[in-house]
Amino acid sequence: MKSGCVYIVTNKPQGVLYVGVTADLEGRIWEHRNHIFRGFTDSYNCTRLVWYEDCGDIAEAIHREKRLKFWKRAWKIRHLEEMNPEWDDLFETIMS
């Protein structure tokens, strides 16, 4: 079974939040940073990885993403800041 990861990208600290899911976090964030696909993250320039969670398998990651998308913004921010209080771009930390 494929591993899965849930992540949050933003355009700036305290900015727009996007919750996503992927089996390849490094590759997916690279796509966001390089505006490979048109859509929400491209329109709002959400290129900064500020939070992620390894869920083990992709089915669990999809389930977790769906739950997070229904959270209030304040809850997402509180959860994000537990891992990354400065809203640092974590992309470099996940590079292989």
C-alpha positions in Angstrom: 0.0 0.0 0.0 1.2 3.5 -0.8 2.2 5.9 2.0 0.2 9.1 2.3 0.7 12.5 3.7 -1.6 15.4 4.5 -0.2 18.9 4.2 -1.0 22.6 4.4 0.5 25.2 2.1 0.1 29.0 2.3 1.1 32.1 0.5 2.4 33.9 3.6 2.3 33.7 7.4 -1.4 34.0 8.5 -2.3 33.9 4.8 -4.5 31.7 2.7 -4.5 28.0 3.8 -4.8 25.0 1.5 -5.1 21.5 2.8 -4.0 18.7 0.5 -3.1 15.0 0.3 -0.4 13.2 -1.6 1.7 10.0 -1.8 4.7 12.1 -2.8 5.1 15.2 -0.6 8.4 16.4 -2.0 7.1 16.1 -5.6 3.7 17.7 -4.8 5.2 20.7 -3.0 7.6 21.1 -5.9 4.5 21.3 -8.2 2.9 23.9 -6.0 6.1 26.0 -5.9 6.4 25.8 -9.7 2.7 26.5 -10.5 2.5 23.2 -12.5 -1.3 23.0 -12.2 -3.9 25.8 -12.5 -6.3 26.1 -9.6 -6.7 27.4 -6.1 -3.0 27.1 -5.0 -1.8 28.7 -8.2 -4.3 31.5 -8.0 -3.4 32.4 -4.5 0.3 31.6 -4.8 0.2 29.0 -2.1 3.8 27.7 -2.4 5.0 27.6 1.3 4.7 24.2 3.0 3.9 25.1 6.6 2.6 21.8 8.0 2.5 18.1 7.1 1.6 14.8 8.7 2.6 11.3 7.6 -0.4 9.1 7.8 1.1 5.8 6.9 -1.1 4.9 4.0 -2.9 6.9 1.4 -6.4 5.8 2.4 -5.8 7.1 6.0 -4.3 10.3 4.5 -7.4 10.9 2.4 -9.6 10.4 5.4 -7.5 12.8 7.5 -7.5 15.4 4.7 -11.3 15.3 4.5 -11.6 15.8 8.3 -9.1 18.7 8.3 -10.9 20.5 5.5 -14.0 20.8 7.7 -12.1 22.3 10.6 -12.5 26.0 11.3 -9.6 28.2 10.2 -8.6 29.0 13.9 -8.3 25.2 14.6 -6.1 24.7 11.6 -3.9 27.6 12.6 -3.6 26.3 16.2 -2.7 22.8 14.9 -0.2 24.2 12.4 1.5 26.4 15.0 2.0 23.4 17.3 4.4 22.1 14.7 5.6 25.3 13.1 5.0 28.4 15.3 7.0 30.7 13.0 5.2 29.5 9.8 8.6 28.6 8.3 8.6 27.1 4.8 9.4 23.4 5.6 10.1 22.4 2.0 13.9 22.3 2.5 13.4 20.0 5.5 11.6 17.3 3.4 14.1 17.3 0.5 15.7 13.8 0.1 
